[in-house]
Amino acid sequence: MAKPYHNYLLQQGVSTENIACIDKLYDLSQRALWQNRIIFSEFVNPEIRVMTLKAFADSESIVSFGGYTDAEYQLLAFGVNNGKSIEFPITLIHLTYPSKFSQIRHRDLLGALMSLGLRRSAFGDIVIADDSAYFFVLTELADYVLNNLTKVKNVGIKLKAVALSEFAIAANDLHICNLSLASLRADLVLAAAFKLSRAQAQNKIRSGLVKYNYLTLKTNTINLGVGDMISLRGRGRFYLTKIIGQTKKGKFRVEGKITKV
């Protein structure tokens, strides 16, 4: 049965697969309303999260979190009222291994987790460090992972559940930058943030390599505002955090955070 938001999602170019996921989230939101309690989803990708918040009429009762600020994969909590503090069922696992023998990459760890029979929605972001890795998993499955994941890419590993507060990599992944822009148009912001010419930025957008708030950017005429994110495949993300003001020549002075390269 078609939901009231289906036409909107189709107009935004959301895939049939993701619409099916959003339908399941809608059912969760209705159950939370009927039962007057908080219900959590599993981890969802950025597009599903963003479009859910845009499509649901009661989005003010939805809170999302992925274990740290700006996590890409996050849980949604439905039925949250009056800014009530909630504890998300997320466990952070720290992985260590003898890096002198081999290097574990993101796809290696992702494949090892999937080989345990886990669905992708069971765990969130995976962050690789020099000789270790961090990943977020649903608390109900944490013990299963800790007891069954013993190797990644034939390399022996050690796992330990740690407090979410111990995750510091995310804070180090971004650094503050200041830009001077003729306007806040997406192509100009992209060019300045990633040191491209305007023509190169426009070509990246036409090629489908750019996302705006996690959705594929289809036009360069969108203006960014505070809190918006623009990303370039293979280069990282830029978050617009502050509009400082305008110069005498009318240029915008902005502050943002950008992925270190």
Order of alpha helices (4+ residues) and beta strands (2+ residues): alpha-alpha-beta-alpha-beta-beta-beta-alpha-beta-beta-alpha-beta-beta-beta-alpha-beta-alpha-alpha-beta-beta-beta-beta-beta
